[in-house]
C-alpha cells in the first residue's frame, strides 16, 4: 500500500513537543513586556486644549509646583488649578499674538466655554494613592513625574506600575529628601549626600525625622517604613 503521508511527518509530534513550550514562552514574554505599563504608558503625551509649557512656567520662571497644584500636600490628589490661578498672572500680561494660545483659559474664566484638560498620569481605581502622604514623607515630585520643569508638553516619565511602586516602598531612601526640597526638580543623590554630610558625616540617610513634616508617624529613631503588603494600596 502506498504511503499517504511523507516520511517527515513522523517528526511532527517531536516538533510540537519542542516547539509548543518555546512558543508559549515567547507569547508570555511578549505579553509581559509589550503589554506592560513600562512599554504602553511611559511616553504617553496627550495634546492639551492649551499649549501650557511646564518648561517655561516651572523651569525658566521657577514657579513652585504648589502654586498651581495647591492641594498636593494636604489632599490625596494634586488638583488642577482653577482658571483664576492662571488669570492672576495673565490678566496683567499682554502677549500679543501669543495671547491666542491662552484664549481658551480666558473664555473659561469668563464662563463662555469650559476647559477640559486631558489627564496624563492615571492609576486604576482599585489602587489607593495619596499625594499628601508621599510629599510629607519627603518624596519629591520628580521621583514620580520626572523632570517636569524640562517638558514643554507633559508626558508620563515612569510606568507607575505595581512593581515600580513596590520597588520604591521596599527601598525608599534614594527618593527621600528634606521636606523643603520636594518640589526641587534638580535634587539629586549628590545633593542628598551633601545634606547628610552637613548634618553628620557618619549619618546614613534613612527614614530620618528631619525629612518629614511635623505630625507624621515615626519611631524615636526612624520614620515607620512604607507599607509594602497588599492592603497598603488595595483597600
C-alpha positions in Angstrom: 0.0 0.0 0.0 1.4 3.4 -1.0 2.3 5.9 1.8 -0.4 8.6 2.4 1.9 11.0 4.3 5.6 11.7 3.6 8.2 10.3 6.0 9.0 13.7 7.5 5.5 13.9 9.1 6.8 11.3 11.6 8.7 14.2 13.2 5.6 16.3 13.8 4.9 15.1 17.4 8.6 15.8 18.3 8.4 19.3 16.7 5.2 20.1 18.5 6.6 18.8 21.8 9.6 21.0 21.5 8.1 24.0 19.7 5.0 24.4 21.8 6.8 25.3 25.1 9.1 27.6 23.2 6.2 29.4 21.5 4.4 29.6 24.9 7.5 31.2 26.5 7.6 33.7 23.6 3.9 34.6 24.0 4.4 35.1 27.7 7.4 37.3 27.1 5.6 39.4 24.5 2.6 39.9 26.9 4.9 40.6 29.9 6.9 43.2 28.1 4.9 44.8 25.4 1.7 44.9 27.4 3.4 46.3 30.5 3.0 49.9 31.7 6.7 50.5 31.0 6.0 49.9 27.3 2.4 51.1 26.9 2.3 54.0 29.3 5.7 55.6 29.5 5.9 58.4 27.0 2.2 59.0 26.9 1.8 62.6 25.9 -1.7 63.7 25.0 -2.5 67.0 23.3 -3.9 69.5 25.7 -6.6 72.2 24.9 -4.0 74.9 25.8 -0.3 74.6 25.0 0.8 75.1 28.6 4.6 74.7 28.9 5.9 73.5 32.3 9.4 74.1 30.9 8.5 77.8 30.8 6.5 78.1 34.0 8.2 75.7 36.3 11.6 75.8 34.6 12.5 79.2 33.3 10.2 81.2 35.6 10.7 79.0 38.6 7.1 78.7 39.7 6.7 76.3 42.6 4.6 73.2 41.8 2.3 74.1 44.8 1.3 77.4 43.3 -0.9 75.6 40.8 -1.3 72.2 42.5 -2.2 73.7 45.8 -3.7 70.7 47.5 -0.9 68.3 46.9 0.5 68.5 50.4 -2.9 68.1 52.2 -5.0 66.0 49.9 -4.9 62.7 48.1 -5.0 64.4 44.8 -2.9 67.2 43.2 -5.7 69.3 41.9 -5.9 71.0 38.6 -5.6 74.8 39.1 -8.7 76.8 38.6 -8.7 79.4 35.8 -8.5 82.1 38.4 -5.0 80.9 39.3 -3.9 81.3 35.6 -5.5 84.7 35.4 -3.6 86.0 38.4 -0.8 86.5 36.0 -2.4 86.5 32.6 -4.9 89.2 33.4 -1.9 91.6 33.6 0.1 90.2 30.6 -0.1 91.3 27.0 1.4 88.5 24.9 0.4 89.9 21.6 -0.1 87.2 19.0 0.7 84.6 21.6 -2.3 85.7 23.7 -4.4 83.5 21.3 -2.8 80.4 22.9 -4.4 81.2 26.3 -7.7 82.4 24.9 -9.4 79.1 25.9 -8.4 79.9 29.5 -9.8 83.4 29.3 -13.0 82.1 27.8 -13.4 79.6 30.5 -12.6 82.2 33.2 -15.4 84.4 31.7 -17.8 81.5 31.7 -18.0 81.2 27.9 -16.8 77.7 27.5 -15.4 75.1 29.9 -11.8 74.0 29.7 -11.2 70.3 29.9 -7.6 69.2 30.4 -6.5 65.7 29.4 -5.2 63.6 32.3 -1.7 62.3 31.8 -0.9 60.2 34.9 -3.6 57.7 35.6 -3.9 55.0 38.3 -6.6 52.3 38.3 -9.5 52.9 40.7 -8.6 49.8 42.7 -5.2 51.3 43.7 -5.2 53.7 46.6 -2.7 56.6 46.3 -2.4 59.7 48.4 -0.2 62.6 47.3 0.0 64.2 50.7 1.4 61.1 52.4 4.2 60.9 49.9 5.1 64.5 49.8 5.0 64.8 53.6 7.3 61.8 53.8 9.9 63.6 51.7 9.2 62.1 48.2 10.0 64.6 45.5 7.7 65.4 42.6 10.4 64.4 40.1 10.6 60.9 41.6 7.2 60.0 40.0 6.7 62.7 37.3 10.2 63.1 36.0 11.8 66.5 35.1 8.5 68.3 34.6 10.5 71.6 34.5 12.1 70.5 31.3 8.9 69.4 29.5 7.1 71.7 27.0 4.4 69.1 26.9 4.0 66.9 29.9 4.4 63.2 29.3 4.4 60.1 31.6 8.0 59.5 32.6 7.6 56.5 34.8 5.5 53.3 34.5 3.5 53.8 37.7 3.1 50.1 37.8 2.7 47.9 40.9 6.2 46.6 40.7 7.6 50.1 40.2 5.8 51.3 43.3 6.9 48.3 45.4 10.5 48.9 44.4 10.3 52.3 46.0 8.4 51.1 49.0 11.0 48.4 49.7 13.9 50.9 49.3 12.6 54.4 49.6 15.8 56.1 50.8 17.0 57.2 47.3 13.8 59.1 46.8 13.6 60.8 50.1 14.8 64.4 50.6 14.2 67.3 53.1 10.7 68.5 53.0 11.6 71.9 51.7 13.1 70.3 48.7 10.2 68.1 47.5 9.5 70.5 44.6 13.1 70.9 43.7 13.2 69.1 40.3 17.0 69.2 40.2 17.5 67.4 43.5 19.9 64.5 43.1 21.8 61.9 45.1 24.7 64.3 45.3 22.5 66.8 47.0 21.3 64.2 49.4 24.9 63.2 50.2 25.9 66.8 50.8 22.9 67.3 53.0 23.9 64.3 55.1 27.5 65.4 55.3 26.4 68.8 56.6 24.3 67.2 59.3 26.6 64.4 60.3 29.4 62.7 58.2 28.6 59.4 59.9 24.9 59.5 59.5 23.3 57.4 56.8 20.2 58.7 55.0 17.3 56.7 56.3 13.7 57.4 57.5 15.0 60.4 59.4 12.5 62.6 61.3 14.0 65.7 59.7 12.9 64.6 56.2 9.2 64.7 57.0 6.8 67.4 58.2 5.6 67.6 61.8 2.8 65.2 62.7 3.9 62.3 60.6 4.0 59.0 62.5 7.6 57.9 63.4 9.5 55.8 65.8 12.0 57.5 68.1 14.8 57.0 65.6 13.3 56.5 62.2 10.0 57.1 60.3 7.9 53.9 60.0 8.8 52.2 56.7 6.2 52.4 54.0 3.7 49.6 53.6 4.6 47.0 51.1 1.8 44.5 51.6 -1.4 44.2 49.5 -3.7 46.2 51.9 -1.5 49.3 51.7 -2.7 50.1 48.2 -5.7 47.7 47.7 -8.1 48.8 50.4 
